[in-house]
Amino acid sequence: MVSARLVKLLAKVKKSSRKACVSISLAKKGLMQVAYGKSGSSCWSETSLIQIMVSASRFRPKTQGYSQRVGMFLYDDDSHTCYFNPNAFETSDQYYLVGALLGLAIYNSTILDVALPPFAYRKLLAATPTPTTTSPVPTVSTRGHMTYTLKDLAEYRPTLAAGLQQMLDYDGDVETTYCRDFVASVERYGTVTDVPLCPGGAKKPVTNANRHEFVELYVRYLLDTAVARQFEPFKRGFFTVCAGNALSLFRAEEIELLVRGSDEALDIDSLRAVAVYENWRSANPPHNLIPSPADTVPVIQWFWDFFGSADPQDQRKLLSFITGSDRIPAVGATNLILRIQAGGDGTGRAGDNDNERFPVARTCFNMLVLWPYSSRQQLQEKLWRAVLESEGFGLK
């Protein structure tokens, strides 16, 4: 169910953000320059610009000779989440832009497949600027202080967190068994270096008496100190767009919900109720548009039957194929309008073997192009193969 509180708070954020219209316009202008280039024309929507720019910061493959990934974010295979890369080559301006893009996603109710761990949203909310002037530009001072725990680390790197918990629970002699000092061993492009967690940390052994202090410093280093250079411009970019007091009224999980969308069970009937249909024409001259194609065109009916009868996991795969995300907007499924378009001239005459073509998804516009398939089975085979053998936007 959609939270009425969330809808009201989102409206307040958008109203407050209008005061930062100059900053928003500059961010949008930057997006347009990247998308349009010199040609001055593009078929991309604002939604697609946000998706493309954020997914452009995905991880690069491992470089030969290095075990460290060198993208803007690091992905953990156990938690399936990503976090700031402390050793990234990218500049502060690029992290500022990604933060602004996340703010624009909230402002424009755009879902992004950005799998930040939940504590990252608590960290962002704790950094909410304190308004000290009438300027829309965020100030340096912040409202809260973030406390990092082993539970936070487990949301991002569960294997490492489990190992540290074992140290805390160990009944024997920690110093002789673990042989650890107050340092964090960090791999940077193939070279492992020890970073002291406190003054004199390289010569301070971890013992039964101070192991809790070690874990606390180690967690804070990984989640805060090591990524300060990346997080500071990121949060400035975010709060440049999402300005105002309204944001402070949100809970961290609500911010995540606005960015990533809801993972609640899909309501196919609600999606069907608000879907729109384009280019569906009569096969007889003068080939006028069909008034209610959803009620009369078999291909459309087969599609919705297939969508509704699929298991929940397959429904999400299909939704991701069409929209670029397997989630629905935080404010409800009725705010996600799918556009079902007839391929070719729309008459369904299957010219040039159109019925042998695969469905086409235009995630920029939440659009699915269907062809005049001759049977329900043919539609399902073509559509499912297109879903399984496609690759969309994502951050990994």
C-alpha positions in Angstrom: 0.0 0.0 0.0 1.2 3.5 -0.8 1.9 5.6 2.3 -0.1 8.8 2.3 2.6 10.3 4.5 5.2 9.5 1.8 3.1 11.2 -0.9 2.7 14.3 1.2 6.3 14.5 2.1 7.4 14.1 -1.6 5.1 17.0 -2.5 6.8 19.1 0.1 10.2 18.2 -1.2 9.3 19.2 -4.7 7.8 22.5 -3.5 10.9 23.2 -1.5 13.2 22.2 -4.3 11.5 24.8 -6.6 13.4 27.4 -4.5 16.6 25.9 -5.9 15.4 26.2 -9.4 18.7 27.8 -10.6 20.7 24.8 -9.3 18.2 22.4 -10.8 18.3 24.1 -14.1 22.1 24.0 -14.1 22.0 20.3 -13.4 19.5 19.7 -16.1 21.6 21.8 -18.5 24.6 19.6 -17.8 22.5 16.6 -18.6 21.3 18.0 -21.8 24.8 18.9 -22.9 26.0 15.4 -22.3 23.0 13.9 -24.1 22.7 16.2 -27.0 26.3 17.0 -27.8 26.7 19.3 -30.8 23.8 17.9 -32.8 21.1 19.6 -30.6 18.7 16.8 -31.1 17.9 13.6 -29.1 15.1 11.1 -28.6 16.0 10.7 -25.0 13.6 11.7 -22.2 14.7 13.3 -18.9 14.2 9.9 -17.3 16.6 8.2 -19.7 19.2 10.9 -19.2 19.2 10.2 -15.5 19.4 6.5 -16.0 22.2 6.7 -18.6 24.3 9.1 -16.5 24.0 7.0 -13.3 24.6 3.7 -15.1 27.6 5.3 -16.8 29.3 5.2 -13.4 28.9 1.4 -13.2 32.0 -0.7 -12.4 34.6 -1.2 -15.0 36.0 -4.7 -15.5 39.0 -5.8 -13.5 42.2 -4.4 -15.0 44.8 -6.9 -15.9 47.4 -7.1 -13.0 45.0 -5.5 -10.6 42.5 -7.2 -8.2 40.9 -3.8 -7.4 38.0 -2.5 -9.4 38.5 1.1 -10.5 35.0 2.5 -11.0 33.2 5.1 -9.0 31.5 2.5 -6.8 32.4 -1.0 -5.6 30.0 -3.9 -5.8 29.8 -6.6 -3.2 28.7 -10.0 -4.6 27.4 -11.2 -1.2 25.1 -8.2 -0.4 24.4 -7.2 -4.0 24.9 -3.6 -3.0 27.5 -1.0 -4.0 29.3 1.8 -2.1 31.8 4.5 -2.8 35.2 3.4 -4.1 37.8 5.1 -1.9 40.4 4.6 -4.6 38.4 5.9 -7.6 40.2 8.0 -10.2 37.0 10.1 -10.8 37.0 13.7 -9.8 34.8 15.4 -7.1 32.7 17.0 -9.9 31.7 13.5 -11.1 30.5 12.5 -7.7 28.7 15.8 -7.4 26.9 15.1 -10.6 25.9 11.6 -9.5 24.5 13.1 -6.3 22.6 15.7 -8.2 21.2 12.9 -10.5 19.8 11.0 -7.5 18.2 14.3 -6.3 16.7 14.8 -9.8 15.4 11.2 -9.7 13.4 12.0 -6.6 12.3 15.4 -8.0 11.0 13.7 -11.2 9.7 10.5 -9.6 12.2 8.5 -11.6 13.2 5.0 -10.4 16.9 4.2 -10.5 18.5 0.8 -10.0 21.1 2.1 -7.6 21.7 -0.6 -4.9 23.3 1.5 -2.2 23.2 -0.3 1.2 20.4 1.0 3.6 23.0 2.7 5.9 24.1 4.9 3.0 20.7 6.6 3.1 20.9 7.0 6.8 24.4 8.6 6.3 22.9 10.9 3.6 20.0 11.9 5.8 22.3 12.6 8.8 24.2 15.0 6.5 21.1 17.1 5.7 22.3 20.7 5.6 21.1 23.1 8.3 19.4 26.1 6.5 21.2 29.2 7.9 20.4 31.5 5.0 17.7 32.0 2.4 20.0 30.7 -0.3 19.0 27.4 -2.0 22.6 26.3 -1.8 23.2 23.9 1.1 25.4 25.1 3.9 28.3 23.2 5.4 26.7 22.5 8.8 24.6 19.4 9.2 21.7 18.3 11.4 22.9 15.0 12.8 25.9 12.8 13.6 26.1 9.3 12.0 27.2 6.4 14.3 28.5 3.4 12.4 28.0 -0.1 13.7 28.8 -3.6 12.7 25.2 -4.0 11.5 25.8 -1.2 9.0 28.9 -2.9 7.6 26.9 -6.2 7.3 24.5 -4.4 5.0 27.4 -3.8 2.6 30.1 -6.5 3.3 28.4 -9.3 5.3 31.4 -11.6 5.1 33.8 -9.1 6.6 31.2 -8.2 9.2 30.8 -11.8 10.2 34.5 -12.2 10.6 34.7 -9.2 12.9 31.8 -10.5 14.9 33.7 -13.8 15.4 36.6 -11.8 16.8 34.2 -10.1 19.3 32.7 -13.4 20.3 36.0 -15.3 20.5 36.6 -16.9 24.0 40.4 -17.4 23.6 43.3 -15.0 23.5 42.6 -12.6 20.7 46.1 -11.1 20.5 47.9 -14.4 20.0 45.2 -15.9 17.7 44.4 -13.0 15.4 47.8 -11.2 15.5 46.2 -7.9 14.5 47.2 -4.3 15.1 45.1 -1.2 15.0 45.5 -0.9 11.2 43.2 -1.4 8.2 44.8 -3.4 5.4 43.8 -1.7 2.2 44.4 -3.0 -1.3 45.1 -0.2 -3.8 45.7 -1.3 -7.4 47.5 -4.5 -6.5 49.4 -3.1 -3.5 48.3 -3.7 0.1 49.0 -0.9 2.6 48.3 -0.7 6.3 46.4 2.4 7.4 46.6 3.2 11.1 43.2 3.5 12.7 44.5 5.7 15.6 47.7 7.4 16.5 50.3 4.7 17.0 47.9 2.1 15.6 50.7 0.1 13.8 52.2 -0.7 17.2 49.0 -1.2 19.1 47.9 -4.9 19.2 44.3 -5.9 19.3 43.5 -7.7 22.6 40.5 -9.0 24.4 40.3 -5.7 26.3 40.3 -3.4 23.3 38.8 -5.5 20.5 35.5 -3.6 20.6 37.4 -0.3 20.1 39.2 -1.9 17.2 36.0 -3.0 15.5 34.4 0.4 16.0 37.4 2.3 14.5 37.7 -0.2 11.6 34.0 0.1 10.7 34.1 3.9 10.8 37.2 3.9 8.6 35.7 1.7 5.9 32.3 3.4 5.9 33.2 7.0 6.6 36.8 8.1 6.7 38.0 6.2 3.7 35.2 7.5 1.4 35.0 11.2 2.7 36.5 12.5 -0.6 33.8 10.8 -2.6 30.9 11.3 -0.2 31.3 15.0 0.4 30.7 16.1 -3.2 28.0 13.5 -3.7 26.0 14.8 -0.8 26.5 18.4 -2.0 25.1 17.4 -5.4 22.1 15.7 -3.8 21.2 18.5 -1.5 21.7 21.1 -4.3 18.6 19.6 -5.9 16.7 18.3 -2.9 16.8 21.5 -0.9 14.6 22.7 1.9 13.4 21.5 5.3 11.0 18.9 4.0 13.7 16.4 3.4 14.6 16.2 7.1 11.1 14.9 7.7 11.8 11.7 5.8 13.1 8.4 7.3 16.1 6.9 5.6 14.1 3.9 4.3 11.7 6.4 2.7 14.6 8.1 0.8 15.6 4.7 -0.5 12.1 3.9 -1.5 11.9 7.2 -3.5 15.1 6.4 -5.3 14.8 2.7 -5.9 11.1 2.3 -5.9 9.0 -0.3 -4.1 9.7 -4.0 -4.1 6.1 -4.9 -3.1 4.3 -7.5 -5.2 3.4 -6.1 -8.7 -0.3 -5.2 -9.2 -0.7 -6.1 -12.8 -4.3 -5.0 -12.9 -3.3 -1.5 -11.8 -0.6 -1.3 -14.4 -3.1 -2.4 -17.0 -5.6 0.1 -15.9 -3.3 3.1 -16.7 -1.5 1.7 -19.7 -1.8 3.6 -23.0 -1.8 2.2 -26.5 -0.3 3.8 -29.6 -0.4 3.2 -33.3 -2.9 0.4 -33.2 -4.8 0.8 -36.6 -7.5 -1.0 -38.4 -6.4 -3.4 -41.2 -9.0 -2.0 -43.5 -8.5 1.3 -45.3 -8.3 4.1 -44.4 -6.5 2.4 -41.4 -8.0 4.6 -38.7 -6.8 4.2 -35.1 -8.6 1.6 -33.2 -10.6 3.3 -30.4 -10.1 0.7 -27.6 -7.3 -1.7 -28.8 -7.0 -3.4 -25.4 -10.5 -4.8 -25.8 -10.2 -5.9 -29.4 -6.6 -6.6 -30.4 -5.6 -10.3 -29.5 -1.9 -9.5 -29.2 -2.5 -6.9 -26.5 -4.8 -9.3 -24.6 -2.2 -12.1 -24.9 0.4 -9.8 -23.5 -1.5 -8.9 -20.4 -2.6 -12.6 -19.9 1.1 -13.6 -20.1 2.2 -10.8 -17.8 -0.6 -11.5 -15.2 -0.1 -15.3 -15.2 3.8 -15.2 -14.9 5.3 -15.9 -11.5 6.4 -12.9 -9.4 10.1 -13.2 -10.4 9.3 -13.4 -14.1 6.9 -10.5 -13.8 9.8 -8.4 -12.4 12.1 -9.5 -15.2 9.5 -8.4 -17.8 8.9 -5.1 -16.0 12.7 -4.4 -15.9 12.8 -5.2 -19.7 10.2 -2.5 -20.4 11.1 0.2 -17.9 14.7 -0.4 -16.9 13.7 -1.3 -13.3 12.0 -4.2 -11.7 10.3 -1.9 -9.1 7.3 0.3 -9.1 7.3 4.0 -8.0 7.1 4.6 -4.3 3.8 6.5 -4.8 2.1 3.5 -6.4 1.8 1.4 -9.6 -0.7 3.8 -11.1 2.1 6.3 -11.4 4.0 3.9 -13.8 2.4 4.3 -17.2 3.3 1.6 -19.7 3.0 2.4 -23.4 2.1 -0.5 -25.6 2.8 0.4 -29.2 2.0 -1.5 -32.4 5.1 -2.1 -34.5 5.3 -1.2 -38.2 2.4 0.6 -39.7 0.2 -0.6 -36.9 -2.3 -2.4 -39.1 -1.2 -5.9 -38.2 -0.7 -7.0 -41.8 2.6 -8.6 -40.9 4.5 -7.1 -43.8 8.2 -8.0 -44.3 7.8 -10.9 -41.8 7.1 -8.5 -39.0 5.6 -11.3 -37.0 9.0 -12.9 -36.8 10.6 -9.9 -35.1 11.2 -9.7 -31.4 9.4 -7.2 -29.2 11.3 -3.9 -28.7 11.6 -2.1 -25.4 12.3 1.6 -25.1 13.0 2.1 -21.5 13.3 5.9 -21.9 9.5 6.0 -22.3 8.4 2.8 -20.6 7.4 1.6 -24.0 7.0 -1.9 -25.4 6.6 -2.4 -29.2 4.7 -5.5 -30.2 4.3 -7.0 -33.7 1.3 -8.8 -35.3 2.1 -12.3 -33.9 -0.1 -15.1 -35.1 -0.7 -16.9 -31.9 -0.4 -16.6 -28.1 2.5 -19.1 -28.1 4.5 -17.1 -30.7 4.1 -13.9 -28.6 5.3 -15.7 -25.4 8.3 -17.3 -27.1 9.4 -14.0 -28.7 8.8 -11.9 -25.7 10.4 -14.2 -23.2 13.5 -14.7 -25.4 13.8 -10.9 -25.7 13.6 -10.5 -21.9 16.1 -13.1 -21.1 18.7 -12.1 -23.7 18.6 -8.4 -23.1 20.7 -6.1 -20.9 19.4 -2.9 -19.6 20.5 -0.1 -17.3 22.0 -0.8 -13.9 24.7 0.0 -11.4 27.0 -2.8 -10.6 
